[in-house]
């Protein structure tokens, strides 16, 4: 049985969405500390670049992006984009975070399948970049996980941001994520498929209704149901 939801990407995006969601579950939370300890014992720098050489984006938690809990919400989307084009996606910020000093994490992952140019040293014809609205730096100003530049060298961007300071949020506040594409290894015009996943989470012990308030502003409607 397969359910199809209005506005949900069609089957053509399954592969790039799978790539995005596998990367989305990656985390340094368990692996970074022992790697840093080993680097210090070897009298080497335990900086992000050095740790990233061993961990990449971190341990993959394949099931993590697929199951929301009350303290966490994930939204996914996919589209096709051409050269010198921008797409802006918005993620509703729950009211429960306003004026609340609680640890919060924003995870954003964007994956794409780039056409290639084997005769060019950059190889990938399409380069994709992510930029964020002002709400991101207010909600979670600290970059966690892999080095910012290292996470932009392939065809998957994985950004993790942490924050905990209390901030005042406007009513119906949203986090804007801009996806930009350009040619990078010869001529490319597009369109090219990509997928993006965004997760906002707080500690489970804080008991904040993150999922409920995010989903209330993103209604999901069942369109058809067909037998496999």
N, CA and C of each residue as an Amber inpcrd file, in Angstrom:
protein
   684
   0.8560000  -1.1910000   0.0000000   0.0000000   0.0000000   0.0000000
   0.8940000   1.2440000   0.0000000   0.6270000   2.1650000  -0.8840000
   1.4140000   3.3910000  -0.9550000   0.4780000   4.5820000  -0.8610000
   0.7480000   5.4750000   0.0680000  -0.0680000   6.6780000   0.2160000
   0.6180000   7.8420000  -0.4920000  -0.1490000   8.6280000  -1.2220000
   0.3820000   9.7980000  -1.9100000  -0.2330000  11.0440000  -1.2930000
   0.6000000  11.9960000  -0.9130000   0.1230000  13.1990000  -0.2390000
   0.2600000  14.4060000  -1.1590000  -0.7080000  15.2600000  -1.0700000
  -0.6950000  16.4680000  -1.8950000   0.5410000  17.2990000  -1.5790000
   1.2680000  17.6440000  -2.6320000   2.4700000  18.4410000  -2.4480000
   3.7150000  17.6320000  -2.1880000   3.5870000  16.3080000  -1.9500000
   4.7570000  15.4840000  -1.6730000   5.4640000  15.1390000  -2.9830000
   6.8000000  15.1280000  -3.0160000   7.5290000  14.8330000  -4.2580000
   7.1510000  13.4700000  -4.8300000   7.1360000  13.3720000  -6.1610000
   6.7560000  12.1110000  -6.7900000   7.9280000  11.1360000  -6.7970000
   7.6820000   9.9590000  -7.3890000   8.6770000   8.8840000  -7.3390000
  10.0100000   9.2520000  -7.9720000  10.0350000  10.2090000  -8.8750000
  11.2820000  10.5980000  -9.5360000  12.3240000  11.1270000  -8.5550000
  11.8720000  11.5510000  -7.3770000  12.7830000  12.1380000  -6.3910000
  13.1950000  11.1400000  -5.3040000  12.7620000   9.8850000  -5.4120000
  13.0430000   8.9230000  -4.3380000  14.5390000   8.7780000  -4.0720000
  15.3490000   8.6860000  -5.1300000  16.7850000   8.4520000  -4.9470000
  17.4650000   9.6350000  -4.2610000  17.1880000  10.8550000  -4.7200000
  17.8530000  12.0140000  -4.1340000  17.3260000  12.2950000  -2.7280000
  16.0640000  11.9610000  -2.4560000  15.5430000  12.1090000  -1.1000000
  16.1950000  11.1040000  -0.1580000  16.4160000   9.8810000  -0.6420000
  17.1090000   8.8760000   0.1780000  18.5150000   9.3420000   0.5220000
  19.2120000   9.8990000  -0.4560000  20.5580000  10.4260000  -0.2220000
  20.5370000  11.5340000   0.8270000  19.5820000  12.4450000   0.7080000
  19.4830000  13.5500000   1.6560000  19.1850000  13.0530000   3.0660000
  18.2450000  12.1050000   3.2000000  17.8350000  11.6390000   4.5180000
  18.9130000  10.7970000   5.1830000  19.6950000  10.0400000   4.4090000
  20.8120000   9.2960000   5.0100000  21.8340000  10.2560000   5.6030000
  22.1550000  11.3190000   4.8630000  23.0710000  12.3210000   5.3910000
  22.4830000  13.0950000   6.5490000  21.1590000  13.2900000   6.5160000
  20.4950000  14.1000000   7.5430000  20.6230000  13.4820000   8.9290000
  20.6800000  12.1620000   8.9840000  20.7880000  11.5130000  10.2840000
  22.1900000  11.4510000  10.8460000  23.1820000  11.9480000  10.1020000
  24.5690000  11.8750000  10.5720000  24.8190000  12.8410000  11.7240000
  25.6200000  12.3980000  12.6920000  25.8810000  13.2310000  13.8750000
  27.2670000  12.9590000  14.4420000  27.8710000  14.0110000  14.9810000
  29.1570000  13.8910000  15.6700000  28.9820000  13.5890000  17.1580000
  27.7840000  13.4990000  17.6460000  27.5490000  13.4410000  19.0890000
  28.2980000  12.3120000  19.7830000  28.3860000  11.1460000  19.1460000
  29.0390000  10.0060000  19.7840000  30.5010000   9.8540000  19.3790000
  30.8410000  10.2230000  18.1630000  32.1740000   9.9290000  17.6570000
  33.2320000  10.9860000  17.8610000  32.8300000  12.2490000  18.0530000
  33.8180000  13.3280000  18.0880000  34.7470000  13.2550000  19.2960000
  34.2260000  12.9370000  20.4590000  35.0440000  12.9590000  21.6780000
  36.2040000  11.9740000  21.6220000  35.9910000  10.6880000  21.2740000
  37.1490000   9.7760000  21.2180000  38.1560000  10.1500000  20.1310000
  37.6910000  10.7070000  19.0160000  38.6140000  11.1280000  17.9670000
  39.4730000  12.2960000  18.4630000  38.8560000  13.2660000  19.1320000
  39.6190000  14.3970000  19.6780000  40.6430000  13.9250000  20.7000000
  40.2370000  12.9600000  21.5330000  41.1600000  12.4230000  22.5360000
  42.3590000  11.7550000  21.8740000  42.1010000  10.9820000  20.8240000
  43.1900000  10.3060000  20.1200000  44.1200000  11.3010000  19.4390000
  43.5660000  12.3630000  18.8760000  44.4010000  13.3820000  18.2330000
  45.2910000  14.0850000  19.2540000  44.7460000  14.3970000  20.4240000
  45.5550000  15.0620000  21.4650000  46.6970000  14.1540000  21.9250000
  46.4120000  12.8650000  22.0710000  47.4570000  11.9310000  22.4990000
  48.5650000  11.8400000  21.4610000  48.1980000  12.0650000  20.2030000
  49.1930000  12.0430000  19.1280000  49.8100000  13.4190000  18.9010000
  49.4980000  14.3700000  19.8060000  50.0000000  15.7380000  19.7440000
  49.6010000  16.4280000  18.4460000  48.3550000  16.1570000  18.0100000
  47.7990000  16.7760000  16.8190000  46.6210000  17.6570000  17.2020000
  46.3170000  18.6140000  16.3430000  45.2170000  19.5250000  16.6140000
  43.8720000  18.7930000  16.5730000  42.9970000  19.0040000  17.5770000
  41.6770000  18.3830000  17.5660000  40.6180000  19.3080000  16.9600000
  41.0060000  20.1150000  15.9850000  40.0710000  21.0520000  15.3670000
  39.0550000  20.3470000  14.4750000  38.0800000  21.1010000  14.0150000
  37.0000000  20.5140000  13.2220000  37.5100000  19.8820000  11.9300000
  38.4550000  20.5420000  11.2880000  38.9670000  20.0110000  10.0250000
  39.6390000  18.6600000  10.2440000  40.4360000  18.5560000  11.3130000
  41.1510000  17.3120000  11.5970000  40.1850000  16.2030000  12.0210000
  39.2090000  16.5560000  12.8620000  38.2170000  15.5560000  13.2960000
  37.3830000  15.0920000  12.1080000  37.0280000  16.0410000  11.2500000
  36.2250000  15.7000000  10.0830000  36.9130000  14.7530000   9.1250000
  38.2550000  14.7730000   9.1030000  38.9890000  13.8540000   8.2380000
  38.7490000  12.4050000   8.6340000  38.4140000  12.1750000   9.9140000
  38.1250000  10.8250000  10.3960000  36.6280000  10.5280000  10.4210000
  35.8190000  11.5220000  10.7490000  34.3920000  11.2850000  10.9560000
  33.5090000  11.6250000   9.7630000  33.9770000  12.4780000   8.8620000
  33.0740000  12.9690000   7.8250000  31.9450000  13.7560000   8.4730000
  30.7150000  13.4140000   8.1410000  29.5610000  14.0610000   8.7670000
  29.1460000  13.3610000  10.0550000  29.7800000  12.2310000  10.3760000
  29.4910000  11.5600000  11.6260000  28.7820000  10.2300000  11.4540000
  28.3650000   9.6670000  12.5820000  27.6540000   8.3870000  12.5910000
  26.2730000   8.5520000  11.9600000  25.9210000   7.6380000  11.0670000
  24.6210000   7.7020000  10.3920000  23.5560000   7.0090000  11.2440000
  22.4940000   7.7410000  11.5320000  21.3220000   7.1760000  12.2170000
  20.2020000   7.1320000  11.1770000  20.1150000   6.0210000  10.4720000
  19.2380000   5.9480000   9.3010000  17.7760000   6.1890000   9.6340000
  17.3150000   5.7560000  10.7980000  15.8940000   5.8740000  11.1310000
  15.5410000   7.2290000  11.7430000  16.5500000   7.9690000  12.1850000
  16.2880000   9.2080000  12.9330000  15.4580000  10.2210000  12.1610000
  15.7120000  10.4930000  10.8730000  14.9160000  11.5150000  10.1890000
  13.4900000  11.0650000   9.8670000  13.2100000   9.7790000   9.9920000
  11.9230000   9.2530000   9.5430000  10.8580000   9.2220000  10.6240000
  11.2270000   9.5260000  11.8570000  10.2450000   9.4470000  12.9450000
  10.3180000  10.6890000  13.8130000   9.3030000  11.5230000  13.7140000
   9.2030000  12.6900000  14.5990000   8.8000000  12.2430000  16.0010000
   9.2580000  12.9970000  16.9840000   8.7800000  12.8390000  18.3450000
   8.2700000  14.1960000  18.7980000   7.6610000  14.2320000  19.9690000
   7.0160000  15.4750000  20.3870000   7.9950000  16.6340000  20.4730000
   9.2570000  16.3470000  20.8000000  10.2510000  17.4070000  20.9650000
  11.0140000  17.7020000  19.6670000  10.6540000  17.0290000  18.5570000
  11.4140000  17.1570000  17.3230000  10.4810000  17.1070000  16.1170000
  10.7820000  17.9240000  15.0970000   9.9940000  17.9110000  13.8690000
  10.9280000  17.9830000  12.6710000  10.6320000  17.1940000  11.6450000
  11.4170000  17.1780000  10.4060000  10.5020000  17.4490000   9.2240000
  10.9220000  18.3430000   8.3480000  10.2170000  18.6010000   7.0990000
  11.1590000  18.2900000   5.9470000  10.6410000  17.6640000   4.9100000
  11.4440000  17.3380000   3.7380000  10.7520000  17.8720000   2.4880000
  11.5570000  18.2000000   1.4830000  11.0220000  18.7080000   0.2220000
  11.9990000  18.3630000  -0.8840000  11.5100000  18.3870000  -2.1200000
  12.3680000  18.1270000  -3.2750000  11.8270000  18.9090000  -4.4610000
  12.7420000  19.2800000  -5.3550000  12.3560000  20.0500000  -6.5390000
  13.4780000  19.9540000  -7.5640000  13.2700000  20.5900000  -8.6950000
  14.3020000  20.7050000  -9.7200000  14.7190000  22.1660000  -9.8220000
  16.0120000  22.3850000  -9.9980000  16.5220000  23.7480000 -10.0260000
  17.5040000  23.8950000 -11.1940000  17.5230000  25.0690000 -11.7930000
  18.4300000  25.3500000 -12.8920000  19.5530000  26.2810000 -12.4700000
  20.4880000  26.5330000 -13.3740000  21.6270000  27.3900000 -13.0850000
  21.1840000  28.8280000 -12.8210000  21.8370000  29.4560000 -11.8300000
  21.5580000  30.8410000 -11.4400000  20.1190000  31.0210000 -10.9670000
  19.5840000  29.9850000 -10.3250000  18.2440000  30.0490000  -9.7610000
  18.3130000  29.8930000  -8.2510000  17.3340000  30.4570000  -7.5710000
  17.2150000  30.3460000  -6.1170000  15.8380000  29.7980000  -5.7640000
  15.7980000  28.9050000  -4.7890000  14.5440000  28.4550000  -4.1950000
  14.6090000  28.7700000  -2.7040000  13.5420000  29.2950000  -2.1480000
  13.4940000  29.6020000  -0.7190000  12.4350000  28.7270000  -0.0580000
  12.8620000  27.9560000   0.9470000  11.9600000  27.1060000   1.7170000
  11.8320000  27.6940000   3.1170000  10.6550000  27.5990000   3.6970000
  10.4500000  28.1420000   5.0440000  10.0160000  27.0290000   5.9930000
  10.5940000  27.0600000   7.1830000  10.3010000  26.0790000   8.2300000
   9.6300000  26.8190000   9.3790000   8.3920000  26.4800000   9.7350000
   7.7150000  27.1780000  10.8320000   8.4610000  26.9880000  12.1560000
   8.6810000  28.0750000  12.8640000   9.3170000  28.0050000  14.1800000
   8.2200000  27.9470000  15.2330000   8.1970000  26.9300000  16.0790000
   7.1090000  26.7740000  17.0530000   7.1060000  27.8740000  18.1030000
   5.9150000  28.2570000  18.5100000   5.7530000  29.3250000  19.5040000
   6.3770000  28.9640000  20.8380000   6.4710000  27.6650000  21.1470000
   6.9770000  27.2440000  22.4550000   8.4340000  27.6260000  22.6790000
   9.1540000  28.0190000  21.6220000  10.5560000  28.4160000  21.7690000
  10.7190000  29.8860000  22.1240000   9.6640000  30.6590000  22.0100000
   9.7570000  32.0920000  22.2900000  10.0110000  32.3470000  23.7690000
  11.0320000  33.1570000  24.0400000  11.4060000  33.5230000  25.4110000
  11.6940000  32.3010000  26.2820000  12.2000000  31.2410000  25.6700000
  12.4960000  30.0140000  26.4010000  13.9760000  29.6980000  26.2810000
  14.6800000  29.6480000  27.3980000  16.1080000  29.3230000  27.4010000
  16.2550000  27.8070000  27.4360000  16.2210000  27.1970000  26.2830000
  16.3150000  25.7420000  26.1840000  17.2650000  25.4040000  25.0430000
  18.0180000  24.3250000  25.2120000  18.9230000  23.8720000  24.1570000
  18.1050000  23.4920000  22.9270000  18.5170000  23.9480000  21.7730000
  17.8260000  23.6010000  20.5330000  18.8580000  23.3820000  19.4380000
  18.5000000  22.5260000  18.4990000  19.3980000  22.1990000  17.3930000
  18.6240000  22.2580000  16.0860000  19.2390000  22.8790000  15.0900000
  18.6900000  22.9140000  13.7340000  19.6400000  22.1390000  12.8300000
  19.1090000  21.1490000  12.1430000  19.8950000  20.3510000  11.2070000
  19.3170000  20.5200000   9.8110000  20.1650000  20.8820000   8.8620000
  19.7280000  21.1000000   7.4720000  20.6240000  20.2810000   6.5580000
  20.0120000  19.4940000   5.6880000  20.7620000  18.6650000   4.7440000
  20.1780000  18.8310000   3.3530000  21.0440000  19.1000000   2.3860000
  20.6200000  19.2400000   0.9970000  21.5000000  18.3390000   0.1340000
  20.8610000  17.5130000  -0.6960000  21.5930000  16.6000000  -1.5770000
  21.1240000  16.7920000  -3.0100000  22.0160000  16.5560000  -3.9550000
  21.6530000  16.6830000  -5.3640000  22.4990000  15.7290000  -6.1980000
  22.0470000  15.4720000  -7.4180000  22.7970000  14.6500000  -8.3700000
  23.2790000  15.5620000  -9.4880000  24.5500000  15.8660000  -9.4700000
  25.0920000  16.8190000 -10.4320000  25.5070000  16.1390000 -11.7290000
  25.2070000  16.7600000 -12.8780000  25.8310000  16.3040000 -14.1280000
  27.3400000  16.4800000 -14.0060000  28.1110000  15.6820000 -14.7410000
  29.5680000  15.7380000 -14.5870000  30.2390000  16.2090000 -15.8670000
  31.4500000  16.7080000 -15.6940000  32.3050000  17.1060000 -16.8140000
  33.6930000  16.5230000 -16.5410000  33.9870000  15.3310000 -17.0560000
  35.2550000  14.6610000 -16.7340000  36.4860000  15.3980000 -17.2560000
  36.2920000  16.3950000 -18.1090000  37.4300000  17.1480000 -18.6430000
  37.7270000  18.4130000 -17.8490000  36.9770000  18.6250000 -16.7930000
  37.1670000  19.8340000 -15.9790000  37.6730000  19.4290000 -14.5940000
  38.5650000  20.2050000 -14.0260000  39.1510000  19.8330000 -12.7340000
  38.1460000  19.8690000 -11.5950000  37.0370000  20.6360000 -11.7440000
  36.0070000  20.6660000 -10.7080000  35.0090000  19.5240000 -10.8640000
  34.9810000  18.8940000 -12.0140000  34.2390000  17.6570000 -12.2860000
  32.7190000  17.8320000 -12.2770000  32.1620000  18.4110000 -11.2150000
  30.7070000  18.5450000 -11.0880000  30.2440000  19.8320000 -11.7610000
  29.3440000  19.6900000 -12.7020000  28.8700000  20.8540000 -13.4370000
  28.0030000  21.7700000 -12.5710000  27.3000000  21.2160000 -11.6060000
  26.3610000  22.0080000 -10.8080000  26.8430000  22.1580000  -9.3760000
  26.9010000  23.3840000  -8.8930000  27.2320000  23.6710000  -7.4990000
  25.9960000  24.2320000  -6.8150000  25.7510000  23.7780000  -5.6100000
  24.5840000  24.2200000  -4.8420000  25.0720000  24.8210000  -3.5310000
  24.4450000  25.9000000  -3.1140000  24.7810000  26.5370000  -1.8500000
  23.5430000  26.7680000  -1.0030000  23.7290000  26.8540000   0.3070000
  22.6420000  27.1470000   1.2420000  22.9550000  28.4230000   2.0050000
  21.9730000  29.2830000   2.1420000  22.0750000  30.4520000   3.0080000
  20.8130000  30.5100000   3.8580000  20.9260000  31.2050000   4.9910000
  19.8490000  31.1750000   5.9690000  19.3910000  32.5780000   6.3300000
  18.0970000  32.6590000   6.6930000  17.5490000  33.9240000   7.1470000
  18.0670000  34.2830000   8.5300000  17.7530000  35.4930000   8.9630000
  18.2710000  35.9920000  10.2440000  17.8150000  35.1320000  11.4170000
  16.6760000  34.4520000  11.2890000  16.1630000  33.6550000  12.4000000
  17.1260000  32.5390000  12.7870000  17.8880000  32.0340000  11.8230000
  18.8120000  30.9310000  12.1000000  19.8810000  31.3400000  13.0990000
  20.4790000  32.5030000  12.9050000  21.5450000  32.9500000  13.8040000
  21.0040000  33.3040000  15.1820000  19.7190000  33.6220000  15.2810000
  19.1130000  33.9090000  16.5760000  18.7480000  32.6220000  17.3120000
  18.1660000  31.6760000  16.5860000  17.7360000  30.4280000  17.2050000
  18.9150000  29.5470000  17.5840000  19.8810000  29.4020000  16.6840000
  20.9920000  28.4800000  16.8930000  22.2460000  29.0510000  16.2420000
  22.9770000  29.9120000  16.9510000  24.1160000  30.6130000  16.3370000
  25.4070000  29.8130000  16.2520000  25.5020000  28.6650000  16.9160000
  26.7610000  27.9260000  16.9760000  26.7800000  26.7920000  15.9690000
  27.8170000  26.7390000  15.1240000  27.9520000  25.6820000  14.1330000
  28.5610000  24.4510000  14.7930000  27.8270000  23.3460000  14.7330000
  28.3110000  22.0850000  15.2940000  28.6620000  21.1340000  14.1540000
  29.3200000  20.0270000  14.4800000  29.6130000  19.0320000  13.4630000
  30.7330000  19.4460000  12.5340000  30.6490000  18.9950000  11.2810000
  31.7450000  19.1420000  10.3230000  32.0670000  20.6030000  10.0220000
  33.3060000  20.8280000   9.6210000  33.7630000  22.1510000   9.2080000
  32.8670000  22.6840000   8.0930000  32.5290000  23.9690000   8.1740000
  31.5820000  24.5810000   7.2380000  32.0500000  24.4440000   5.7920000
  33.3130000  24.6660000   5.5350000  33.8320000  24.5820000   4.1600000
  33.9020000  23.1480000   3.6710000  34.2880000  22.2320000   4.5530000
  34.3950000  20.8290000   4.1580000  33.0480000  20.2540000   3.7720000
  31.9810000  20.7370000   4.4020000  30.6520000  20.1980000   4.1200000
  30.1070000  20.6830000   2.7830000  30.8770000  21.5050000   2.0580000
  30.4150000  22.0420000   0.7810000  31.2970000  21.6150000  -0.3920000
  32.0090000  20.5450000  -0.2270000  32.9220000  20.1000000  -1.2790000
  32.3650000  18.9860000  -2.1470000  31.2150000  18.4590000  -1.8380000
  30.6520000  17.3680000  -2.6110000  29.2760000  17.7190000  -3.1450000
  28.3830000  16.7550000  -3.1230000  27.0110000  16.9730000  -3.5810000
  26.0210000  16.7310000  -2.4440000  26.4860000  16.9590000  -1.2130000
  25.6190000  16.9020000  -0.0380000  26.1180000  17.9170000   0.9800000
  25.2490000  18.8260000   1.3760000  25.5560000  19.8120000   2.4090000
  24.8230000  19.4020000   3.6760000  25.5670000  19.3550000   4.7810000
  24.9770000  18.9420000   6.0620000  25.3960000  19.9550000   7.1260000
  24.4880000  20.8320000   7.4990000  24.7630000  21.8700000   8.4890000
  24.0290000  21.5750000   9.7830000  24.7300000  21.7380000  10.9040000
  24.1350000  21.5430000  12.2280000  24.4310000  22.7850000  13.0610000
  23.3840000  23.3770000  13.6400000  23.5190000  24.5970000  14.4350000
  22.8960000  24.3820000  15.8100000  23.5770000  24.8700000  16.8490000
  23.0900000  24.7520000  18.2180000  22.8520000  26.1300000  18.8260000
  21.9220000  26.2050000  19.7520000  21.6570000  27.4440000  20.4810000
  20.8980000  27.1440000  21.7580000  20.9060000  28.0930000  22.7070000
  20.1680000  27.8780000  23.9490000  19.6850000  29.1710000  24.5960000
  20.0810000  30.3190000  24.0480000  19.6780000  31.5790000  24.6500000
  18.1940000  31.8570000  24.3910000  17.5390000  32.4540000  25.3540000
  16.1270000  32.8250000  25.1970000  16.0250000  33.9860000  24.1990000
  15.1130000  33.8700000  23.2440000  14.8900000  34.9330000  22.2640000
  13.3930000  35.1600000  22.1100000  13.0520000  36.3820000  21.7290000
  11.6470000  36.7130000  21.4790000  11.3390000  36.4370000  20.0120000
  10.2860000  35.6780000  19.7620000   9.8960000  35.3270000  18.4030000
   8.6080000  36.0360000  18.0160000   8.5690000  36.5290000  16.7930000
   7.3450000  37.1410000  16.2930000   6.3020000  36.0470000  16.0430000
   5.0440000  36.4300000  16.0100000   3.9750000  35.4760000  15.7370000
   4.1510000  34.8990000  14.3260000   3.9370000  33.5940000  14.1960000
   4.0920000  32.9000000  12.9110000   5.5050000  33.0450000  12.3510000
   6.4930000  33.0130000  13.2360000   7.8920000  33.1280000  12.8060000
   8.3120000  31.8850000  12.0180000   9.1860000  32.0750000  11.0220000
   9.6610000  30.9680000  10.1960000  11.1550000  31.0980000   9.9550000
  11.7990000  29.9660000   9.7270000  13.2010000  29.9120000   9.3520000
  13.2880000  29.7600000   7.8410000  13.9610000  30.6950000   7.1820000
  14.0950000  30.6520000   5.7220000  15.4130000  29.9980000   5.3310000
  15.3500000  29.0540000   4.3970000  16.5360000  28.3960000   3.8600000
  16.5380000  28.6090000   2.3460000  17.5830000  29.2440000   1.8400000
  17.6760000  29.5270000   0.4070000  18.6240000  28.5380000  -0.2660000
  18.1280000  27.8580000  -1.2940000  18.9210000  26.9400000  -2.0920000
  19.2980000  27.6580000  -3.3870000  20.5990000  27.7880000  -3.6520000
  21.0830000  28.4840000  -4.8520000  21.9210000  27.5300000  -5.6870000
  21.7470000  27.5980000  -7.0130000  22.4970000  26.7200000  -7.9130000
  23.2200000  27.5420000  -8.9690000  24.3950000  27.0660000  -9.3720000
  25.1660000  27.7440000 -10.4140000  26.0280000  26.7180000 -11.1430000
  26.4620000  27.0630000 -12.3390000  27.3760000  26.2090000 -13.0910000
  28.7760000  26.3090000 -12.4800000  29.4890000  25.1560000 -12.3990000
  30.7840000  25.1660000 -11.7260000  31.8830000  24.4450000 -12.5000000
  31.5190000  23.6790000 -13.5180000  32.5370000  22.9600000 -14.2860000
  32.1040000  22.9190000 -15.7500000  32.1140000  24.0770000 -16.3540000
  31.6410000  24.1710000 -17.7290000  30.1770000  24.5700000 -17.7910000
  29.5940000  24.4640000 -18.9430000  28.2230000  24.9130000 -19.1640000
  27.2300000  23.9590000 -18.5140000  26.3030000  24.5100000 -17.7730000
  25.1900000  23.7480000 -17.2040000  24.0120000  24.6970000 -17.0360000
  22.8570000  24.2700000 -17.4820000  21.6530000  25.0990000 -17.3440000
  20.5890000  24.4490000 -16.4810000  20.5890000  23.1120000 -16.4060000
  19.6000000  22.4210000 -15.5940000  18.3940000  22.0200000 -16.4240000
  17.2850000  21.6300000 -15.7890000  17.1260000  21.5570000 -14.3340000
  17.7200000  20.2780000 -13.7450000  17.9520000  20.3060000 -12.4350000
  18.5690000  19.1900000 -11.7310000  17.7690000  18.9070000 -10.4620000
  17.5320000  17.6340000 -10.1260000  16.7810000  17.3260000  -8.9060000
  17.6340000  17.4920000  -7.6500000  17.0000000  17.9600000  -6.6090000
  17.6500000  18.0190000  -5.3010000  16.5950000  17.7770000  -4.2270000
  17.0530000  17.4630000  -3.0330000  16.1480000  17.2600000  -1.8970000
  16.7400000  17.9400000  -0.6750000  15.8760000  18.4650000   0.1670000
  16.3220000  19.1560000   1.3790000  15.5040000  18.6780000   2.5690000
  16.1810000  18.5020000   3.6990000  15.5330000  18.1020000   4.9440000
  15.9530000  19.0640000   6.0460000  14.9920000  19.4770000   6.8640000
  15.2560000  20.3990000   7.9680000  14.6290000  19.8210000   9.2350000
  15.4100000  19.7550000  10.3040000  14.9150000  19.2680000  11.5890000
  15.1820000  20.2970000  12.6780000  14.1910000  20.5210000  13.4990000
  14.3350000  21.3550000  14.6960000  14.0400000  20.4710000  15.8920000
  14.9580000  20.4220000  16.8390000  14.7420000  19.5640000  18.0090000
  15.1810000  20.2480000  19.2880000  14.5620000  19.8190000  20.3900000
  14.8850000  20.2690000  21.7390000  15.0460000  19.0280000  22.6090000
  15.6020000  19.1580000  23.8000000  15.7350000  17.9820000  24.6730000
  14.3650000  17.3870000  25.0150000  14.2940000  16.0790000  25.0550000
  13.0250000  15.4290000  25.3430000  12.5060000  15.7900000  26.7240000
  13.4390000  16.0200000  27.6590000  13.0200000  16.3450000  29.0260000
  12.4030000  17.7310000  29.1450000  12.6070000  18.5980000  28.1370000
  11.9860000  19.9300000  28.1660000  10.4860000  19.8610000  27.9160000
  10.0160000  18.7820000  27.3110000   8.5860000  18.5300000  27.0800000
   7.9080000  19.6770000  26.3280000   8.5710000  20.1670000  25.2900000
   7.9920000  21.2280000  24.4740000   7.2630000  20.6240000  23.2730000
   6.0930000  21.1610000  22.9060000   5.2930000  20.5960000  21.8080000
   5.7920000  21.0380000  20.4310000   7.0510000  20.7520000  20.1200000
   7.6490000  21.2000000  18.8710000   6.9260000  20.5970000  17.6700000
   6.7660000  19.2830000  17.6600000   6.1230000  18.6180000  16.5270000
   4.7020000  19.1220000  16.3130000   3.9460000  19.2020000  17.3800000
   2.5480000  19.6250000  17.2700000   2.4320000  21.0160000  16.6580000
   3.2550000  21.9530000  17.1300000   3.1350000  23.3300000  16.6640000
   3.6900000  23.5120000  15.2540000   4.7150000  22.7460000  14.8820000
   5.2340000  22.8270000  13.5140000   4.2270000  22.2250000  12.5370000
   3.7310000  21.0460000  12.8430000   2.8060000  20.3680000  11.9440000
   1.4820000  21.1180000  11.8120000   1.0960000  21.8660000  12.8380000
  -0.1490000  22.6230000  12.7580000  -0.0930000  23.6830000  11.6720000
   1.1180000  24.1260000  11.3370000   1.2820000  25.1460000  10.2980000
   1.6760000  24.5630000   8.9460000   1.8140000  23.2410000   8.8940000
   2.1040000  22.5710000   7.6250000   1.1020000  21.4350000   7.4690000
  -0.1330000  21.7340000   7.0910000  -1.1450000  20.6770000   6.9800000
  -0.7970000  19.6810000   5.8770000  -0.9540000  18.4080000   6.1780000
  -0.6900000  17.3390000   5.2130000  -2.0110000  16.6890000   4.8470000
  -2.3200000  16.6580000   3.5540000  -3.6010000  16.1270000   3.0990000
  -3.3760000  14.9010000   2.2370000  -4.0730000  13.8200000   2.5780000
  -3.9870000  12.5900000   1.7960000  -4.6850000  12.7970000   0.4550000
  -3.9700000  12.5680000  -0.6290000  -4.5240000  12.8030000  -1.9510000
  -5.1080000  11.5320000  -2.5560000  -4.3300000  10.4730000  -2.6210000
  -4.8120000   9.2060000  -3.1620000  -4.2090000   8.0620000  -2.3730000
  -4.8160000   6.9150000  -2.4780000  -4.2590000   5.7130000  -1.8780000
  -4.4450000   4.5840000  -2.8840000  -3.3480000   3.9740000  -3.2740000
  -3.4010000   2.9380000  -4.2810000  -2.6970000   1.6930000  -3.7740000
  -3.0480000   0.5700000  -4.3480000  -2.3890000  -0.6930000  -3.9780000
  -1.0780000  -0.8260000  -4.7300000  -0.0850000  -1.3350000  -4.0490000
   1.2160000  -1.5560000  -4.6820000   1.1220000  -2.6900000  -5.6930000
